[in-house]
């Protein structure tokens, strides 16, 4: 992992001190709300439906056990309801699809204390909100994947340092998100981002980036457009600067819904591509334009060497293992570039726990597992789980027993109940409908692991509103909360894709009819799954069947649910 330098630490502590001064002036009535609001947002502090919400940056998903314990302390001591008393929904964090963690019940007067605690652990909430370049995301298997051509983490770190408080990127027309991968399989959903970067080697072995621009979800789902097939790594910050400069100049600021760069790329097409590439060439021609020095890449990359104690390791023969252990090995354990090692997903998806949620006690438990089995390192995954990247194969059985004791060993990774969901209307002021009860109802309906394994790989994504924090557009099955005259309804889509190996080319899902009432949704999902099971070819995954059949058979199945509900009513 990257380790903060003394400069990094001074930087985040100074930012925390600056925020404390701003907060104190606001609470004293010296800083009006309209002036304090942009200041708190720049540090990740929202005001949501019931209380302030803090979004903490987890750069490209990497966490140390020390940092996770500090997050657990924040959850335990500050994330509370009802005059400081923990409740059923207090004392927890929520990992998002952006590899960040959110807290939903921290009183605003205590927010500066939390900023200090974050700074102590080399963390912050800077640029997790606002019209700026947000937290850069990446593949949770970065640096350890067997299909990786180039480790993206050093480049992600250079991006993080370069974009943080960069004045030209602080007041963009709209928020801006970058994802980076260095693997052949796109596990970072890069084509769904404002900028998607894919590391590659050319025929000469030189490292560069494929750059795609203008992806995004929301009201208008758009797949990013390829802008450049190979930007040398030394020039990648210059190319991003060219993209953002052009966006700053031509992006719309008069209409919130048309301000994202995806709208500009879609409207202008090749003209905007040409504008960016001309700006890129002009910047390169300027002798004052800095490129990334080899020495700086080497300095940052040194932090990502494999832990010394990770070499070598002896494989473990599991022999006649318990069926439950074999199922866990199949679903939660992943191949590793180092012989004798595996990456292991700690599932945060089980009955009674909303997708992505983790309690303070569970944070401590996961940190302990990381120390025992993964060199003190964890990753936050795009699918709202945690991953241990440095597990010796000889210790898998011991890890399984410990993870099962802590509630992290549900063998459902990639299955229907390993769903993505935003907090929805239970917590978010923007949501039209609740996500958590829908996720719980589906989990309860499909509670048989044998049935789940027979159904096979399915990405189910739930968003409480059109802002798409639950990435419903890219779900093999997507559920979107909508408002109908003050009531909660849900629109269902099929055949969406995030671009991964299982999902195929990225594409938004297709709607299968009018929206459904909340109590109809589990029946609709069951009907959709039933259609797949009847119509699938041998060994055919849901996404492949859905693409082959098109939306019509699933629409008919969903309509039958609606008719039966109407008859009962």
C-alpha positions as CSV (number, residue, x, y, z in Angstrom):
1,X,0.0,0.0,0.0
2,X,1.0,3.6,-0.5
3,X,2.2,5.2,2.8
4,X,1.6,8.8,3.5
5,X,4.7,11.0,3.5
6,X,5.2,13.7,6.1
7,X,3.8,16.2,3.5
8,X,0.7,14.1,3.1
9,X,0.1,14.1,6.8
10,X,0.6,17.8,7.2
11,X,-1.8,18.4,4.4
12,X,-4.7,16.4,5.8
13,X,-4.2,17.7,9.3
14,X,-4.1,21.3,8.0
15,X,-7.3,20.6,6.2
16,X,-9.0,19.2,9.3
17,X,-7.9,22.3,11.3
18,X,-9.2,24.6,8.6
19,X,-12.6,22.7,8.7
20,X,-12.7,23.0,12.5
21,X,-12.4,26.8,12.2
22,X,-15.1,26.9,9.6
23,X,-17.4,24.7,11.7
24,X,-16.9,26.8,14.8
25,X,-17.7,30.0,13.0
26,X,-20.8,28.5,11.5
27,X,-22.1,27.2,14.9
28,X,-21.4,30.6,16.4
29,X,-23.6,32.2,13.7
30,X,-20.6,34.0,12.1
31,X,-20.6,31.9,8.9
32,X,-24.1,31.7,7.3
33,X,-25.3,28.3,6.0
34,X,-25.1,29.4,2.3
35,X,-21.4,30.1,2.9
36,X,-20.7,27.0,5.1
37,X,-22.5,24.6,2.8
38,X,-19.9,24.5,0.0
39,X,-17.1,24.3,2.6
40,X,-18.6,21.2,4.3
41,X,-19.4,19.6,1.0
42,X,-15.8,19.9,-0.1
43,X,-14.9,17.8,2.9
44,X,-17.5,15.2,2.3
45,X,-20.2,16.4,4.7
46,X,-23.8,16.2,3.4
47,X,-27.1,16.8,5.2
48,X,-29.3,13.9,4.3
49,X,-32.9,12.9,5.2
50,X,-32.4,12.6,8.9
51,X,-28.9,13.7,9.8
52,X,-25.5,14.7,8.4
53,X,-23.8,12.1,6.2
54,X,-20.0,11.9,5.9
55,X,-18.4,10.3,2.8
56,X,-14.8,9.2,3.5
57,X,-12.5,8.6,0.5
58,X,-10.9,5.2,0.2
59,X,-8.5,5.8,-2.7
60,X,-8.9,3.1,-5.3
61,X,-10.4,0.9,-2.6
62,X,-7.2,0.2,-0.5
63,X,-7.5,0.1,3.3
64,X,-5.1,-0.9,6.0
65,X,-6.3,-2.7,9.1
66,X,-5.3,0.4,11.2
67,X,-7.6,2.6,9.0
68,X,-10.5,0.1,9.3
69,X,-10.2,0.1,13.0
70,X,-10.3,3.9,13.1
71,X,-13.4,3.8,10.9
72,X,-14.9,1.3,13.4
73,X,-14.1,3.8,16.2
74,X,-15.8,6.6,14.4
75,X,-18.9,4.4,13.8
76,X,-19.0,3.3,17.5
77,X,-18.4,6.7,19.1
78,X,-20.0,9.1,16.6
79,X,-22.5,7.4,14.2
80,X,-25.4,7.5,16.7
81,X,-29.0,8.5,16.9
82,X,-31.3,9.7,19.7
83,X,-29.0,11.9,21.8
84,X,-25.9,9.7,21.5
85,X,-27.6,6.4,22.1
86,X,-26.9,3.7,19.5
87,X,-30.0,2.2,17.7
88,X,-30.7,-0.5,15.2
89,X,-29.5,1.7,12.4
90,X,-26.7,3.5,14.3
91,X,-23.1,2.7,14.8
92,X,-22.4,1.4,11.3
93,X,-20.8,2.4,8.0
94,X,-21.9,1.8,4.4
95,X,-19.4,0.9,1.6
96,X,-20.5,2.3,-1.7
97,X,-19.9,1.3,-5.3
98,X,-17.4,4.1,-5.5
99,X,-15.1,2.3,-3.0
100,X,-15.9,4.9,-0.3
101,X,-17.4,4.5,3.1
102,X,-20.3,6.6,4.4
103,X,-21.6,7.4,7.9
104,X,-25.2,8.5,8.3
105,X,-25.7,9.6,11.9
106,X,-22.8,11.9,12.9
107,X,-24.0,15.1,14.6
108,X,-22.6,18.1,12.8
109,X,-21.1,19.7,15.9
110,X,-18.9,16.6,16.3
111,X,-17.8,16.6,12.6
112,X,-14.5,18.3,13.2
113,X,-13.6,15.7,15.8
114,X,-14.2,13.0,13.2
115,X,-12.0,14.9,10.7
116,X,-9.2,14.8,13.2
117,X,-9.6,11.1,13.7
118,X,-9.5,10.5,10.0
119,X,-6.4,12.6,9.6
120,X,-4.8,10.5,12.4
121,X,-5.3,7.4,10.2
122,X,-4.2,9.1,6.9
123,X,-7.7,9.5,5.7
124,X,-10.1,12.3,4.7
125,X,-13.3,13.2,2.9
126,X,-11.8,15.8,0.6
127,X,-13.5,15.9,-2.8
128,X,-16.0,13.1,-2.1
129,X,-18.7,15.7,-2.9
130,X,-19.1,18.7,-5.1
131,X,-18.4,19.5,-8.8
132,X,-14.9,18.2,-8.8
133,X,-12.8,15.2,-9.7
134,X,-14.0,12.6,-7.1
135,X,-12.3,9.5,-5.6
136,X,-10.5,7.5,-8.3
137,X,-11.6,3.9,-8.4
138,X,-10.0,0.7,-9.6
139,X,-10.1,-3.1,-9.8
140,X,-10.2,-4.6,-6.3
141,X,-7.8,-7.3,-7.6
142,X,-5.2,-4.6,-8.7
143,X,-1.7,-5.8,-8.3
144,X,-2.7,-9.5,-7.7
145,X,-4.9,-10.4,-10.7
146,X,-3.7,-13.2,-13.0
147,X,-5.0,-11.3,-16.1
148,X,-3.3,-8.0,-15.2
149,X,-0.9,-6.4,-17.7
150,X,0.1,-3.4,-15.6
151,X,-0.6,-2.7,-11.9
152,X,-2.8,0.4,-12.0
153,X,-2.3,1.4,-8.3
154,X,0.8,3.7,-8.7
155,X,-1.0,5.6,-11.5
156,X,-4.2,5.8,-9.4
157,X,-2.1,7.3,-6.6
158,X,-0.5,9.8,-8.9
159,X,-4.0,10.8,-10.1
160,X,-5.1,11.2,-6.5
161,X,-2.3,13.5,-5.6
162,X,-2.5,15.5,-8.8
163,X,-6.3,16.1,-8.7
164,X,-6.6,16.8,-5.0
165,X,-7.4,20.6,-4.6
166,X,-6.3,21.2,-8.2
167,X,-7.8,24.7,-8.8
168,X,-8.8,24.0,-12.4
169,X,-10.8,20.9,-11.3
170,X,-12.5,22.2,-8.2
171,X,-15.5,24.0,-9.8
172,X,-16.4,21.9,-12.8
173,X,-19.9,22.0,-14.5
174,X,-20.7,18.8,-12.6
175,X,-19.1,16.0,-10.6
176,X,-16.4,14.0,-12.4
177,X,-15.4,10.4,-11.9
178,X,-12.4,8.4,-13.1
179,X,-11.8,4.6,-13.1
180,X,-8.6,2.8,-13.9
181,X,-7.8,-0.9,-14.7
182,X,-4.7,-2.7,-15.8
183,X,-6.4,-6.1,-16.4
184,X,-7.8,-7.7,-19.5
185,X,-11.1,-8.1,-17.8
186,X,-12.7,-4.8,-16.9
187,X,-13.7,-5.3,-13.2
188,X,-13.7,-1.5,-12.6
189,X,-16.6,-0.7,-15.0
190,X,-14.4,1.9,-16.7
191,X,-16.7,2.6,-19.6
192,X,-19.4,3.8,-17.2
193,X,-17.2,6.6,-16.0
194,X,-16.6,10.2,-17.1
195,X,-13.1,9.0,-17.9
196,X,-12.2,5.3,-18.2
197,X,-8.5,4.4,-18.3
198,X,-7.2,1.0,-19.3
199,X,-3.4,0.3,-19.0
200,X,-1.9,-1.6,-21.8
201,X,1.5,-2.5,-23.3
202,X,2.2,-1.8,-27.0
203,X,4.2,-4.1,-29.3
204,X,7.4,-2.6,-28.0
205,X,6.4,-3.3,-24.4
206,X,5.8,0.4,-23.6
207,X,3.1,1.2,-21.1
208,X,0.2,3.5,-22.0
209,X,-3.5,4.1,-21.6
210,X,-6.6,3.5,-23.7
211,X,-8.8,6.5,-22.8
212,X,-12.6,6.5,-23.0
213,X,-14.6,9.6,-22.1
214,X,-18.3,10.4,-21.4
215,X,-19.7,7.4,-19.7
216,X,-22.2,7.7,-16.9
217,X,-25.6,6.6,-15.5
218,X,-28.3,8.8,-14.1
219,X,-31.2,10.0,-16.2
220,X,-29.3,9.3,-19.4
221,X,-27.2,6.1,-19.3
222,X,-24.3,6.4,-21.8
223,X,-21.3,4.2,-22.5
224,X,-18.0,6.1,-22.8
225,X,-16.6,6.9,-26.2
226,X,-13.0,5.9,-27.1
227,X,-10.9,9.1,-27.4
228,X,-7.4,7.7,-27.6
229,X,-6.0,4.2,-28.2
230,X,-2.6,4.7,-26.5
231,X,-1.5,7.6,-24.4
232,X,2.1,7.0,-23.1
233,X,1.9,6.9,-19.3
234,X,4.2,9.9,-18.9
235,X,1.5,12.0,-20.7
236,X,-1.6,10.7,-19.1
237,X,-2.1,13.6,-16.7
238,X,-1.7,16.0,-19.6
239,X,-4.4,14.1,-21.5
240,X,-6.8,14.2,-18.6
241,X,-6.1,17.9,-18.2
242,X,-7.0,18.4,-21.9
243,X,-10.3,16.6,-21.3
244,X,-11.2,18.5,-18.2
245,X,-10.2,21.9,-19.7
246,X,-12.5,21.3,-22.7
247,X,-15.3,20.2,-20.4
248,X,-14.8,23.3,-18.2
249,X,-15.0,25.5,-21.3
250,X,-17.9,23.9,-23.1
251,X,-19.9,22.0,-20.5
252,X,-23.3,23.3,-19.6
253,X,-23.8,25.2,-16.4
254,X,-27.3,26.3,-17.0
255,X,-29.0,22.9,-16.6
256,X,-28.1,20.5,-13.8
257,X,-29.4,17.5,-15.7
258,X,-27.4,18.3,-18.9
259,X,-24.1,19.3,-17.1
260,X,-22.3,15.9,-17.1
261,X,-19.6,15.4,-19.7
262,X,-21.5,12.5,-21.1
263,X,-24.1,15.0,-22.5
264,X,-21.4,17.1,-24.1
265,X,-19.7,14.0,-25.7
266,X,-23.1,12.7,-26.9
267,X,-24.1,16.1,-28.4
268,X,-20.8,17.1,-30.0
269,X,-19.5,13.7,-31.0
270,X,-16.3,13.8,-33.0
271,X,-16.0,17.6,-32.7
272,X,-15.5,17.3,-29.0
273,X,-13.0,14.4,-29.5
274,X,-11.0,16.6,-31.9
275,X,-11.2,19.6,-29.5
276,X,-9.7,17.5,-26.7
277,X,-6.9,16.1,-28.9
278,X,-6.0,19.5,-30.2
279,X,-5.8,20.8,-26.6
280,X,-3.6,17.7,-25.7
281,X,-1.2,18.5,-28.6
282,X,-1.1,22.1,-27.6
283,X,-0.2,21.3,-24.0
284,X,2.5,18.8,-25.1
285,X,4.0,21.5,-27.4
286,X,4.3,23.9,-24.4
287,X,7.8,23.3,-22.8
288,X,6.3,24.3,-19.5
289,X,3.9,21.4,-19.5
290,X,5.2,18.8,-17.0
291,X,5.1,15.0,-17.7
292,X,5.3,12.3,-15.0
293,X,9.0,11.7,-14.3
294,X,10.2,8.2,-14.1
295,X,11.7,8.9,-10.7
296,X,8.3,9.9,-9.3
297,X,6.6,6.8,-10.7
298,X,9.3,4.7,-9.2
299,X,8.9,6.4,-5.8
300,X,5.2,5.8,-5.7
301,X,5.4,2.3,-7.2
302,X,7.8,1.2,-4.4
303,X,4.9,1.3,-2.0
304,X,3.1,-1.5,-3.9
305,X,5.7,-4.2,-3.8
306,X,4.4,-7.5,-2.5
307,X,4.8,-7.8,1.3
308,X,8.2,-9.5,2.0
309,X,6.5,-12.1,4.1
310,X,4.3,-13.0,1.2
311,X,7.0,-15.0,-0.5
312,X,7.0,-17.9,-0.9
313,X,4.0,-20.0,0.2
314,X,3.1,-23.6,0.0
315,X,-0.2,-24.7,-1.5
316,X,-2.7,-26.5,0.7
317,X,-4.4,-29.8,-0.3
318,X,-8.0,-29.6,0.9
319,X,-8.8,-33.2,0.3
320,X,-12.3,-34.3,1.4
321,X,-13.4,-30.8,2.6
322,X,-16.8,-30.1,4.0
323,X,-19.4,-29.2,1.3
324,X,-19.8,-25.7,2.8
325,X,-16.1,-25.1,2.7
326,X,-15.9,-26.2,-0.9
327,X,-18.7,-23.9,-1.8
328,X,-16.9,-21.0,-0.1
329,X,-13.7,-21.9,-2.0
330,X,-15.7,-21.8,-5.3
331,X,-17.4,-18.5,-4.7
332,X,-15.3,-16.4,-2.3
333,X,-11.7,-17.4,-3.1
334,X,-10.0,-16.0,-6.2
335,X,-6.9,-16.8,-8.2
336,X,-3.7,-14.9,-7.4
337,X,-0.6,-13.9,-9.5
338,X,1.6,-15.4,-6.7
339,X,1.8,-19.2,-6.5
340,X,0.5,-20.4,-3.2
341,X,-1.7,-17.3,-2.5
342,X,-5.3,-16.4,-3.0
343,X,-7.5,-13.4,-2.7
344,X,-10.6,-13.9,-0.5
345,X,-13.8,-11.9,-0.5
346,X,-15.4,-11.2,2.9
347,X,-19.1,-11.1,2.1
348,X,-21.1,-8.2,3.5
349,X,-24.3,-9.7,2.1
350,X,-26.3,-11.8,4.5
351,X,-29.9,-11.7,6.0
352,X,-30.5,-8.8,8.3
353,X,-27.6,-6.6,6.9
354,X,-28.3,-4.1,4.1
355,X,-25.9,-4.6,1.2
356,X,-22.6,-2.8,1.8
357,X,-23.4,-2.1,5.5
358,X,-20.8,-3.0,8.2
359,X,-21.1,-2.5,11.9
360,X,-18.4,-1.1,14.2
361,X,-17.8,-4.6,15.6
362,X,-17.5,-6.1,12.2
363,X,-15.0,-3.5,11.1
364,X,-12.8,-4.5,14.1
365,X,-13.3,-8.2,13.2
366,X,-12.4,-7.6,9.5
367,X,-9.3,-5.7,10.6
368,X,-8.3,-8.6,12.8
369,X,-8.7,-11.0,9.8
370,X,-6.6,-8.7,7.7
371,X,-3.8,-8.7,10.3
372,X,-3.9,-12.5,10.7
373,X,-4.3,-13.5,7.1
374,X,-3.6,-10.6,4.7
375,X,-0.5,-8.6,5.8
376,X,-2.9,-6.0,7.3
377,X,-4.4,-5.0,4.0
378,X,-8.0,-5.0,2.7
379,X,-9.7,-3.8,-0.4
380,X,-13.2,-2.4,-0.8
381,X,-14.8,-3.9,-3.9
382,X,-17.1,-2.3,-6.5
383,X,-19.8,-4.8,-5.3
384,X,-19.7,-3.5,-1.8
385,X,-17.8,-6.3,-0.1
386,X,-14.3,-6.5,1.4
387,X,-11.4,-8.4,-0.1
388,X,-8.2,-9.8,1.6
389,X,-5.5,-9.7,-1.1
390,X,-2.6,-11.6,0.5
391,X,-4.0,-14.9,1.9
392,X,-1.7,-17.9,2.0
393,X,-3.4,-20.9,0.4
394,X,-2.3,-23.0,3.4
395,X,-4.4,-20.8,5.7
396,X,-7.6,-20.8,3.7
397,X,-9.4,-23.3,6.0
398,X,-8.4,-21.3,9.1
399,X,-9.6,-18.1,7.5
400,X,-12.9,-19.7,6.5
401,X,-13.5,-20.8,10.1
402,X,-12.7,-17.3,11.4
403,X,-14.7,-15.5,8.7
404,X,-17.7,-17.8,9.4
405,X,-17.5,-17.0,13.1
406,X,-17.5,-13.2,12.2
407,X,-20.3,-13.5,9.7
408,X,-18.2,-12.9,6.6
409,X,-18.3,-16.3,5.0
410,X,-21.6,-16.4,3.1
411,X,-20.7,-18.2,-0.1
412,X,-22.7,-16.1,-2.4
413,X,-20.2,-13.9,-4.3
414,X,-21.5,-13.3,-7.8
415,X,-24.9,-14.8,-7.0
416,X,-28.3,-13.1,-6.8
417,X,-28.1,-12.2,-3.1
418,X,-24.6,-10.6,-3.6
419,X,-26.6,-7.6,-4.8
420,X,-25.6,-3.9,-5.0
421,X,-27.9,-1.4,-3.3
422,X,-27.7,2.3,-2.3
423,X,-29.1,3.3,1.1
424,X,-32.2,4.6,-0.6
425,X,-35.1,6.4,1.0
426,X,-34.3,5.2,4.5
427,X,-31.4,7.6,4.6
428,X,-30.9,9.6,1.4
429,X,-32.8,12.9,0.9
430,X,-32.7,12.5,-2.9
431,X,-34.2,9.0,-3.1
432,X,-37.7,8.4,-4.4
433,X,-38.1,5.0,-2.8
434,X,-36.4,2.7,-0.3
435,X,-33.8,0.2,-1.4
436,X,-33.0,-1.6,1.8
437,X,-36.5,-3.3,2.3
438,X,-36.5,-4.4,-1.3
439,X,-33.0,-5.9,-0.9
440,X,-34.1,-7.6,2.3
441,X,-37.3,-9.0,0.7
442,X,-35.3,-10.5,-2.2
443,X,-32.7,-12.0,0.1
444,X,-35.5,-13.6,2.2
445,X,-37.2,-15.0,-0.9
446,X,-34.0,-16.5,-2.3
447,X,-32.6,-17.9,1.0
448,X,-31.7,-21.4,-0.3
449,X,-28.0,-21.6,-1.2
450,X,-28.6,-24.7,-3.4
451,X,-31.2,-22.7,-5.4
452,X,-28.9,-19.7,-5.7
453,X,-26.0,-21.9,-7.0
454,X,-28.4,-23.5,-9.5
455,X,-29.4,-20.1,-10.7
456,X,-25.8,-19.1,-11.1
457,X,-24.1,-15.8,-11.8
458,X,-26.4,-12.8,-11.7
459,X,-25.7,-9.1,-10.9
460,X,-28.7,-7.6,-9.3
461,X,-28.5,-3.8,-8.7
462,X,-30.9,-1.5,-6.8
463,X,-31.1,2.3,-6.9
464,X,-33.5,4.4,-4.9
465,X,-33.6,7.1,-7.5
466,X,-32.5,8.1,-11.0
467,X,-29.1,9.2,-9.7
468,X,-28.1,5.5,-9.9
469,X,-25.9,5.2,-6.9
470,X,-26.9,1.5,-6.9
471,X,-25.8,1.2,-10.6
472,X,-29.2,-0.3,-11.6
473,X,-28.5,0.4,-15.3
474,X,-25.6,-2.1,-15.4
475,X,-27.3,-4.9,-13.5
476,X,-28.2,-8.1,-15.2
477,X,-31.4,-7.3,-13.3
478,X,-31.8,-3.6,-12.3
479,X,-34.4,-2.2,-9.9
480,X,-35.0,1.6,-9.9
481,X,-37.2,3.3,-7.2
482,X,-39.6,5.9,-8.7
483,X,-42.2,8.2,-7.2
484,X,-45.9,7.9,-8.2
485,X,-48.0,10.5,-6.5
486,X,-46.1,10.2,-3.3
487,X,-46.0,6.4,-3.4
488,X,-42.9,4.1,-3.8
489,X,-42.8,2.1,-7.1
490,X,-40.1,0.2,-8.8
491,X,-39.0,-0.1,-12.4
492,X,-37.3,-3.4,-13.5
493,X,-34.7,-3.8,-16.2
494,X,-32.9,-6.8,-17.6
495,X,-29.7,-7.5,-19.6
496,X,-27.6,-4.6,-18.3
497,X,-23.8,-5.0,-18.1
498,X,-20.8,-3.4,-16.4
499,X,-18.3,-4.7,-18.9
500,X,-16.8,-7.6,-16.9
501,X,-16.0,-11.0,-18.3
502,X,-19.3,-12.5,-17.2
503,X,-21.4,-9.6,-18.2
504,X,-19.8,-8.9,-21.6
505,X,-19.8,-5.5,-23.4
506,X,-21.1,-2.7,-21.2
507,X,-24.7,-1.8,-21.9
508,X,-27.8,-0.4,-20.0
509,X,-30.6,-2.8,-19.2
510,X,-34.0,-2.7,-20.9
511,X,-37.1,-1.9,-19.0
512,X,-39.7,-4.7,-18.8
513,X,-42.9,-2.8,-18.5
514,X,-44.5,-0.2,-16.1
515,X,-43.3,0.1,-12.6
516,X,-44.4,-2.3,-9.8
517,X,-45.5,-1.7,-6.2
518,X,-43.0,-2.6,-3.5
519,X,-44.8,-5.8,-2.4
520,X,-44.8,-7.0,-6.1
521,X,-41.1,-6.7,-6.6
522,X,-40.0,-10.1,-5.0
523,X,-42.7,-11.9,-7.1
524,X,-41.5,-10.1,-10.3
525,X,-37.9,-11.0,-9.6
526,X,-39.0,-14.6,-9.0
527,X,-40.9,-14.6,-12.3
528,X,-37.9,-13.2,-14.2
529,X,-35.7,-15.9,-12.7
530,X,-38.3,-18.6,-13.4
531,X,-38.3,-17.5,-17.1
532,X,-34.6,-17.8,-17.2
533,X,-34.6,-21.3,-15.7
534,X,-37.2,-22.5,-18.2
535,X,-35.6,-21.0,-21.3
536,X,-31.8,-21.2,-20.6
537,X,-29.6,-23.5,-22.7
538,X,-27.2,-25.9,-20.9
539,X,-24.7,-23.9,-18.8
540,X,-26.0,-20.6,-20.1
541,X,-25.7,-17.7,-17.7
542,X,-28.6,-15.4,-17.0
543,X,-27.1,-12.4,-18.9
544,X,-26.6,-14.6,-22.0
545,X,-30.2,-15.9,-21.9
546,X,-31.5,-12.4,-21.4
547,X,-29.6,-11.1,-24.4
548,X,-30.7,-14.0,-26.5
549,X,-34.4,-13.8,-25.6
550,X,-34.7,-10.0,-25.4
551,X,-36.9,-8.3,-22.8
552,X,-40.3,-9.5,-24.1
553,X,-40.5,-12.9,-22.3
554,X,-39.5,-11.3,-19.0
555,X,-42.1,-8.5,-19.6
556,X,-44.8,-11.2,-20.1
557,X,-43.7,-12.9,-16.8
558,X,-43.7,-9.6,-14.9
559,X,-47.2,-8.7,-16.4
560,X,-48.5,-12.1,-15.1
561,X,-47.5,-11.0,-11.6
562,X,-49.3,-7.7,-12.0
563,X,-52.4,-9.5,-13.2
564,X,-52.4,-12.0,-10.4
565,X,-51.9,-9.2,-7.8
566,X,-54.9,-7.3,-9.4
567,X,-57.1,-10.4,-9.1
568,X,-56.2,-11.0,-5.5
569,X,-56.9,-7.3,-4.7
